[in-house]
Amino acid sequence: MRMLLSLIFLLGLSSVQAQDVKPQDDSKNKTIIQSFIADLADNNKAIDVILSQHVLVQHPSDELYDYLEASLMEIRINLMTKRIEDIAYTPYSNMPPKEIRDVDPEGLCTHNMYFLHHKKRQMLAVYVEEGKIGSFTLVSKGGNKAHFVRY
């Protein structure tokens, strides 16, 4: 009986702790992402400036910067045909399971992951970390998983 009560107590304690896990500051994260998107949509802003201001790079290298600049340019091109005011920012927790089954969060906190949609079409997913974009991934096509990899 004592063992059963201990087990119930531990299960109850773990569920209370799980409920305490909350997103950092949802509105702050969305503001960070919106600023990133607004700068990408501004063709007068240099890609390397956007990279240094908005993207958290922990392991810099010339190859990584080239890759990130090319990826940001691809996002910029995608934004050219869209009104940024029409972009919806959806937290991972609000995404339907079928839309995130091909996403691998790579062990990152999903509370800081957001999916950007334009006219109900997913266009980009981002991870916010330390007040910057810690990772972003373009939409996965086919049977491949989309990965959130930190730079």
ChimeraX attribute file (.defattr): number of C-alpha atoms within 10 A of each C-alpha:
attribute: neighborCount
match mode: 1-to-1
recipient: residues
	/A:1	6
	/A:2	7
	/A:3	8
	/A:4	9
	/A:5	10
	/A:6	11
	/A:7	12
	/A:8	12
	/A:9	12
	/A:10	12
	/A:11	12
	/A:12	12
	/A:13	11
	/A:14	12
	/A:15	11
	/A:16	11
	/A:17	10
	/A:18	10
	/A:19	8
	/A:20	9
	/A:21	9
	/A:22	10
	/A:23	15
	/A:24	12
	/A:25	11
	/A:26	14
	/A:27	10
	/A:28	12
	/A:29	25
	/A:30	18
	/A:31	13
	/A:32	17
	/A:33	22
	/A:34	17
	/A:35	14
	/A:36	18
	/A:37	19
	/A:38	15
	/A:39	19
	/A:40	24
	/A:41	20
	/A:42	13
	/A:43	12
	/A:44	8
	/A:45	12
	/A:46	13
	/A:47	20
	/A:48	14
	/A:49	12
	/A:50	17
	/A:51	18
	/A:52	12
	/A:53	13
	/A:54	20
	/A:55	22
	/A:56	19
	/A:57	18
	/A:58	9
	/A:59	9
	/A:60	10
	/A:61	11
	/A:62	8
	/A:63	9
	/A:64	13
	/A:65	17
	/A:66	12
	/A:67	12
	/A:68	19
	/A:69	18
	/A:70	13
	/A:71	16
	/A:72	18
	/A:73	15
	/A:74	13
	/A:75	18
	/A:76	19
	/A:77	14
	/A:78	14
	/A:79	19
	/A:80	13
	/A:81	9
	/A:82	13
	/A:83	10
	/A:84	14
	/A:85	9
	/A:86	11
	/A:87	20
	/A:88	18
	/A:89	20
	/A:90	16
	/A:91	21
	/A:92	21
	/A:93	14
	/A:94	9
	/A:95	12
	/A:96	9
	/A:97	10
	/A:98	7
	/A:99	10
	/A:100	15
	/A:101	10
	/A:102	17
	/A:103	16
	/A:104	13
	/A:105	17
	/A:106	12
	/A:107	8
	/A:108	15
	/A:109	13
	/A:110	15
	/A:111	18
	/A:112	22
	/A:113	25
	/A:114	25
	/A:115	23
	/A:116	20
	/A:117	16
	/A:118	17
	/A:119	10
	/A:120	10
	/A:121	11
	/A:122	18
	/A:123	18
	/A:124	18
	/A:125	24
	/A:126	21
	/A:127	26
	/A:128	25
	/A:129	19
	/A:130	9
	/A:131	14
	/A:132	18
	/A:133	24
	/A:134	21
	/A:135	20
	/A:136	24
	/A:137	18
	/A:138	18
	/A:139	18
	/A:140	16
	/A:141	9
	/A:142	7
	/A:143	7
	/A:144	9
	/A:145	15
	/A:146	20
	/A:147	18
	/A:148	21
	/A:149	15
	/A:150	17
	/A:151	17
